[in-house]
Structures are given as C-alpha cells and as structure tokens.
C-alpha cells in the first residue's frame, strides 16, 4: 500500500494579495460560511463584496491578517485586532477574530497553526492578553481554544441570530505571558 504524501502547510502574515490569493481566500471564506462556520455572515456575499472586505482588512492599521495555506492555496485565516492608539487602558490586549477554515482543508492542523501565529504575533508587538468570542455551535474551535489554554469567561445567550433563532456565544481570554 502506497502512503499518501503529507500536505504542505504554511502560515503567514498577509500584507498584500496576488489575484490568486484573493480568489483562494474568498472561496475558502465562502465554503466556511456555507458550512456554518462564518464570521458574521450567514450566507456568502457577492464576490465583489467579499473581495472588498478582504482588501479593506489589509488597509486597517490595527488589523493583522494571518492566513493558512495548504499546498500553497489559502484555506483559512484569522485576524488580530489591536486597540486604537487612544485606548491606553486596553493597549495591552488584542482580539482574535474572524477565524475560519474551509471545511475541505480541515484535519491538517492549520487552525491550530493560525491561532498560534496570532498569539506569537501578538506577543511580538507587545500584547499580553488575547480575547476572543465564538458561537457555541463552533465546537471544533471551542475545543481548540480550550486546548491552547484559553479560559472561558462568559456566555451570551443572544450572541447571534441564525435561521431566526438565537445562538449563544462564548467568551474566552488568554494570558500571553504565562
């Protein structure tokens, strides 16, 4: 029996998009949204709206986009959001947000690699706390965050509305100095 070659995985900070990268990211996001793992969207928006969103992410100084690649194709991402410069009281903390993985690319450890890259980037720029929130239906993500040492600090029963019903959200934090 021939063993399948291991997929090439890589995680990086995105600072610009090639046309192929933008298309890959939009397709991965569409697929994640359709599978119920969207990051606010319940149905994928038109492609031009999605492209504008991702281009805009790169323009916001307080946002860092971390992408995961499987065999050189972008298949998932997460963002690190830093407080604005006038928010001195929370300058030590960041928000991990907009995390997703295309369903067909799961099982290669990329979600963990992306989350760890966000944490490492946060440390590199001097942040000591990382916060995040997630729908309670995102069981794989919740399991991942708990395995990485995130502490659940709250639950919001009306966090999101999906198909006319409320879905609870969970809130987590992690001390990046520990």
N, C-alpha and C positions, 0 to 999 in steps of 0.2 A: 504494500500500500504506500503510495506517494504522499508525503507530508506537504500540506499547503504552505507556501511561503508566508512569513509573517508580514502583515501590512506595515507600511512605512507611516509612522505617526510623528507629528511635529506640532508644536505650539509656539506662537509668536505674537508680538505686539504688531498690530496693523497700523501703518501710518499713511498708506495710500493703497488704492485698488487698481489692479490691472482690470481690463474688461472681463476677463475670465474669472478673476477673483470675485468681483461684484456679482456676477451671474451665479457663481457657486454659492456665495453667501445668501443671496436672495432665494435660491432654490432650497437650500438647507433650512432656512427660516420658514419658507412655505410648507415644507414637509413636516417640520416640527409643529407648526400651528395646526395643520390638518390632523396630526396625531394627538392633539390636546395639550401639547407642551409649549404653547405660545407664550409670549411675554407681554400679555395685554391684549393682543389681537385674538379674536375667536375664529375668524376666517381670514385667510390671506388677503391682503390688499392688492390692488392692481400693481403690476411690476414697477411702473414708474414711481408709484408712491413708496414702495419698498426700497428702490434704488435711492430715492431722495432721502429717505430715513437714514440709510447706512452712510451715505455721503455726509449727511449732517452730523452723524456721530463723530466722524473724524475731525470736524471743524470745531467742536466744543472743547475748549482748553481743559476743562475739569473732567473730561471723559477719556479713558484709555480702553481701546478695544483689543481684546485678546482673542485670537482665532485659533482653532484647531484644524489641522489638515490630516487627511487620510489619503495616502498615495498622492499627495500634492493637491488634493481638492479640499477647499474649505467646507467643513461639515458641521461646524458648531462654533459658538463663541460665548463670551461673557464680557461684561463691562465693569470697570472700576470707576466709580464716580466719587470725586473728591469734593469737599465743601468749597463754596466760593471763597475768595480771598477775604471778604469782610466777615466771614463766620469764624472768628478766632476761637470761640468756645468749643467748636467741634472740629478744629483743624487737625486733630489727631486721628480722626476716624474717616472711613470711607464706606461706600455702599457697593456690594457686589450685586449686580443687577443684569437683567436681560440675558440670562444664561439659558442656553438651549443646545441640543444635539439632534441632528437629523436622525430619525428612527433607524434608518438603514445603516447608520455608521456607529451605532451603539455596540458596546461589548469590547472595545479596543482600549479602554482606559483613558480616552480623551477627555471626558467630562472631569475626571479627577485631575488630569494634567492641566486643563484650562483653569480649574479652581485654584490649584497650587500656584500656577503662574500669576493669577490675580493677586494671591496672597504675597508672593515674592515681590511683585511689582509694588504693591502697597508698602511693604517693608522698605524697599529701595528708595521710595520717595518720602519716607519718614512717618508713615501712618502706623499706629499701634493697635487700632481696633478696626475690625471689619464687621459690618452689619449686612443682613440680607433678609428678604421675605420671599415666601413661596406659597403657592396654592397647596392645600392639604392633599390634593389629588396627585401631586408630583412625588410619588412615593420613592422612586429611584433617586431623585435629587435630595430628598429629605434624608434617606439612608446615607448618601454620600456625605452630606454636610455633617451629620452626626459622627460618621467615621473619621472625619477630619478634625473633630474636636469643637465643632460649633455647639453653643449652648442655646437651647430653646428658651425664649424669654416671654413669649406671649402668643395668644391666639385671637384672631379677629373673625367672628362668625359671619360677618357680611363683607368679607375681603373682596370678593369678586362675584359677578353675576354671570352664570353660564347657562344657556338654554332656559332662561327665566328663573333659575333657582340660585340661591346664594351658595357660595363655596367658601369655606373657611380658609384663612391664611395663617401661616405660622411665621413667627419672627425669631431670628437667630442672631447671635453675635459671637465673635472670636477675638480673644486677646492675642495679638500677633507677636507679643514679646515673650510669651510662655514657651 
